[in-house]
Amino acid sequence: MFKFLKEVVGGSGTGLRDLPYNIGEPYPSAWGSWLHHRGTSKDDGSPVSIFSLSGTNAQDGHLAAGRNGVKRLRTVRHPNILSFLHSTEIETFDGGSSKVTIYIVTEPVMPLSDKIQELGLEGTQRDEYYAWGLLQIAKAVSFLNNDCKLVHGNVCLASVVVTPTLDWKLHAFDVLSEFDGSNETSSTQMLQYAWLVATQYKSTELAKSDWAVIKKSPPWAIDSWGMGCLIYELFSHLKLSKTEDLRNTASIPKSLLPDYQRLLSSTPSRRLNTSKLIENSEYFQNKLVDTIHFMEILSLKDSVEKDTFFRKLPNLAEQLPRQIVLKKLLPLLASALEFGSAAAPALTALLKMGSWLSAEEFRVKVLPTIIKLFASNDRAVRVSLLQHIEQFGESLSAQAVDEQVYPHVATGFSDTSAFLRELTLKSMLVLAPKLSQRTLSGSLLKHLSKLQVDEEAAIRTNTTILLGNIASYLNEGTRKRVLINAFTVRALRDTFAPARGAGIMALCATSSNYDINEIATRILPNVVVLTIDPDSDVRSKAFQAIDQFLQMAKQHYEKTNMAETTGGASDGSSSIPGNASLLGWAMSSLTLKGKPSDHAPVASVSSSALTPTSSNASSGMLNDRSLILNLIF
């Protein structure tokens, strides 16, 4: 038996000081005599709902029913029944009068009538959402009637509330009682609180208090009538004012009308059991209900069913009510991915839904799941993350990339699959700007050094291109130590022509990092050799590079002569202009100039032969200091 925490305090309202929740503004509507307040936890600020019921003395009939409701709500648990958190009863004195108030704290919810107005759904989307909500309430009522042999007694629009994830939940248990036709106490208890139910919501036998008929009726008879009242109020957008209004079926959907009429049968024994309503009604068969149902039993589906479902989900999500997708489906999908019950294609759907969120909501609701997925051992998930990294990479914080993402991504550099090695390489274009100097020089450059001698020629080529693009994120000492060696000793001497061309382009793109001595003694001698390269594209790039570096040498010469003529002292450094080049990925490792790779991709990916960086890429090199990257897929 539930034991109430009861405090008797002096002074109006002082008992609330010990309530571990803050009571906020009330909603405009609530069931019965209760007030429904917004609230927050004093511990962590998490939202809650607080229901309060007041009476002039402890023996007040409303308070007696309220205590019954608290006891029932605390002990009856079901996914579609409001979740109980805390309760207390406080008696306060003001002058010579006393006031007793019962407080119930639950999960955060909003009255259904208010939520319907807020959502503003119309047409098919409204009908699909109503179907989903009615299905949830029907499950709750069926659980009470068939599994628990309990009668709610007042199912109606006011007894339904909605969670932040837009789930409908049944509450208002003040009238709820056991129902057993062979037990006299059940009728006594039901009769005790039946006066709380407004006349228009009472079935004929309940309105007459004909307990002989009620005891012979099935336990769902009274609540099936209540379901009919709920359906009427939901679709008519009117509060039921008299029982006769239930005969007005103009607003009831045709697919639901036969079941609605059976729920309101004048003969209690013929009323439709809510369990049969769930099983048989055509009304509950729609895209939204089917989609949410599939997600909720995802762990029971096989891999083929999951794969098919998640490949269709991005397009399907566009047809469903947007708010329901973001508040209901998105959390389900994120949870399924996080705990491994969803297949890799689900990531595409997650990012599709996430694109409809604000930047802040995306960081809160989607990014934590994505970050956790990087630790997955499922290669298909890792591939999917890398393929979509441009969609979420900018939202990742530098700390998260450096500490949580990069350590897992870096394992792909040494993967046996060329396809995964290449995806890992390309992901660095997004991640490298967020890496610390310690990670860049201590880890990333070591991996890139190995990839420059990779057996896949396209990977060697794209490694050089990546180095050229991330050079600005390296500190000066690292650039001096790494860049020229990487581009001249390795790239310019590669047996693969596009790799040599990429080396030339990378030198041009990073020319502002070299002094005149390096240009004259280390760069120009290595580039001049390529003017007789067998590949015409390499020769063309070599001549363009020579022109650029000779122009820089000439500027240094003119500056030096000017300093000597004016008697000034030259500092020995050249005024090296900024430069730009179009450093795009040379090609995919899946296709090397029409020659298939020896490494099969780890997942089915549509890929076509990629065009090597053209010689036109270096045109206008001296016009802009930024590196412009063209990703060629």
Buried (B, 14 or more C-beta within 10 A) or exposed (E): EEEEEEBEBEEEEEBBEEBEBBBBEBBEBBBBBBBBBBBBBEEEEEEBBBBBBBBEEEEBEBBBBBBBBBBBBBEBEBEBBBBBBBBBBBBBBEEEEBBBBBBBBBBBBBBBBBBBEEBEBEEBBBBBBBBBBBBBBBBBBBBBBBEBBBBBBBBBBBBBBBBEEBBBBBBBBBBBBBBEBEEEEBBEBBBBBBEBBBEBBBBEBBBEBBBEBBBEBBBBBBBBBBBBBBBBBBBBEEBBEEBEBBEEBEEBBEBBEBBBBBBBBEEBEEBBBBBBBBEEBEBBEBBBBBBBEBBEEBEEBEEEEBBEBBBEBBEBBEEBBBBBBBBBBBBBBBBBBBEEBBBBBBBBBBBBBBEBBEEEEBBEBBBEBBBBBBEBEEBBBBBBBBBBBEBBBEBBBEEBBBEBBBBBBBBBBEBEBBBBBBBBBBBBBBBBBBBBEEBBBEBBBEBBBEBBEBEBBBBBBBBBBBBBBBBBBBEEEBBBBBBBBBBBEBBBEBEBBBBBBBBBBBBBBBBEBBEBEBBBEBBBEBBBEBBEBEBEBBBBBBBBBBEBBEEBBEBBEEBBEEBEEEEEEEEEEBEBBEBBBBBBBBBBBBBBEEEEBEBEBBBEEEEEEBEBBBBEBBEEBBEEEEBEBEEEE
